[in-house]
């Protein structure tokens, strides 16, 4: 599973998780009306609401009216309903994160989506603790607690007469179906967005700009580089996704070209190479040496111990090169293979 797919699935799962973590508020509203959730569904199942745009407003006003009439504390029920509505916003945020991860062109979108998902996890944990705190400070009166306990006992007795395993399987299948629909929808959007950006996410070895390892090898030979049996330095980074490599040496200059299965891998490989050659640098120092290029690509240049280093990625390819003289010849190669344009 790719990082993009994982983060989209993560976001989609957070939608029902959020509803579960916030549902204690609606359950507290039901308690104030001495109702179980199943009773509430029975009371409201035969009510006809307006269709079209009025349906949502009609449902909301019905809930407030219903609990205003049945609650032992209508004001508190109203506040809890508003709080419940607000507390489901993280679920909407999770869907928006899935949309962002699917359609964004930003090179760090996967990282941002993951950070957003982690934040939402902590928000949902906070909702759970808020529920525990609320119940400790707003206990039910003894009579209401006894009434609800009796009703739940009756419902459990009814459940014991049914095939609970069957219902669990049905609910699981329905949940898996809707999860698959949402995941497929967002992955479809991601694929379409990738196609519009030039197909860099489909594992192609020939890129939208026409660059391949054979082209690079040809240019290196023309520039007088030795390319036969030249090892690459960072072949072990995401080796399982590495499809082709090409390297050339000429005196103190070396040029390495890596092709990967997808454009998501190259960002991580680029960062790993940059970190390896600048281990003594702080993060802020590295940022000063980095240049952001069109279509979410990046280039890093630095001089370490009188050696010029360059790391760059574009689509599903990565370039690492160094020279003790200058970057002029390396830049010339990049321009000839189509990596640098201007």
C-alpha positions, 0 to 999 in steps of 0.5 A: 500500500502506497503512502498516498493510499494509506493516508486516504484510507486513514482519513476515510476511517476517521469519519466513522471514528469521529461520529463514534467519539462524538456520539456520547453527546447525542446519547446524553440528549436521549438520556435527558428524555429517558430514551434509548437510541432504539426507542428514538428511532422507533419514534421518528421512523414514521415521520415524513420530512420535507424533500429537497433543500428543506430536508436538512433544515426540517430534520434539524428543527424537528430534533430540537422541537422533539427534545424540547418537548420530551427532555427533562432539561430542554436547555441542556439538550439544546446545547448538547445538540449544538455541541454534537453538531460541532463535534462532527466537524472533524469527520468533515475535515477528515474527508477534506484531507482525503480530497486534498491528498487525492488532488493536490499538486503539493510535493509534501501533500502526503506528509501534510495529510498524515499530520492532519490525520494525526491531529484529528486522532488527538481531537477524537481522543479529546472528545472521548475524554470530554465525554468521560468528564461530562458524565462524571460531572453530570450524573443521571438522577436515580429514577432516570438511570433505573428507567433506562437500565430497565429499557436496555435490559428489555432490548438485550432480551430482545436481541438474545432472541435474534441472530446477532451474528447475522446482524453484525455480518450485515453491518460489517459488509455494509460498512466495508461497502461504503468504505470501498466506495469512498476509497475507490472514489478518492483513488480515482480522483488521485489517478485522474489528477496524476494523469493531468499532471503528466502521469508521474504517479503511474510507474512509467519509465518514460516520463512526460518530459521524455527522460529515461535512463538510456537517454541519460546514458547517451548524454553521459557518453557524449560528454566523455563520461565512463558509464560501463559498470559504474556503481551508484551510491544510493541504490539501496533507498527504496530498492524494491521500487527502483526500476533503472539506474545509470551512472557516469564518472569523469575525473572528479565528477560523478553523475547518477540517475535513478528511475522509480516505479512512482512519483511518490517514492522520489520525494523520500529518496531525495530527502534521504540523500540530502540528509546523508550528505548533510548530516552535520547540518540543521534543518533550517540550514538545509532549507536555505540550500533548497530550491523549489521547482515547477510541478512540485519538484526540488533541487538541493545544492551545497558545497561540502569540503570543497566538493559541489553536490547536487540532488534533484528529483522530477516525476519518478526520477532522482539525480545525484551528482557531485564534482570538485570543480563546479556544477557547470558540467553537471548543469549542462548534462541536466539541460541536455537531458531536459531536467533543466529548462529555461 
